[in-house]
Amino acid sequence: PESKRFYPKGELACHLLGFSGIDYQGLEGVELSFDDYLRPSPDKLPVERDARGRNRVGEEMILSSLGYDLVLTIDERIQHLAEKELEETVDRYQARGGTVIVMDPRNGEIFALANRPVYNPNYYKNYSPLMRRNQTITDVYEPGSTFKVMIAAALLEEKAVSPEDLFYCENGSFLYKGRRLHDTRNLSWLTFRQIIEHSSN
């Protein structure tokens, strides 16, 4: 018999936590990132044996010390809800996958980090490396239209625009630094509010 890492919640936060292999070696996620802290390390204790092989002070005996604990900012309830909503959304739109990050904007603490598809870290060898990859931190995505909300909020906060200000949207096509930006429709005059509603570029 030998000890091994066990993940009692199975798939919950699997991409975040990752998993460890033989001898507690972290192979993915937090297990890998904090491997030096989490992994038990062998310590040597001087002992001496008598004629019958019983330990006495003097020789070295290898003991295994426990690794350190690691406390995350993940909230299990929020993580569960994020994963449930993500799963339902991926199923509804028949998407190949998806990601969710729930963060406290005041201090940057991560309350939930979820990916789809998922795997069970207790049986990580049954899944491909692609399924085990934490896409929220390994893959690069353009923020696209989601970033328009940030810019719009900043403009409104600084009172640089008002929601009813009118802008000409170039009939859905605009040449900027040699690249043509497009809208999904040919839009002409829109209020600032409508630009956000239509996600005009």
Secondary structure, DSSP 4 states (H G I P E B T S, - for coil): -------TTTTTTHHHH-EE-GGG-EEEHHHHHTHHHHS-EEEEEEEEE-TTS-EEEEEEEEEEE----------HHHHHHHHHHHHHHHHHTT-S-EEEEEE-TTT--EEEEEEES---GGGGGGS-HHHHS-HHHHS----TTHHHHHHHHHHHHTTS--TT-EEE-GGGEEEETTEEEE-SS---EEEHHHHHHHT--
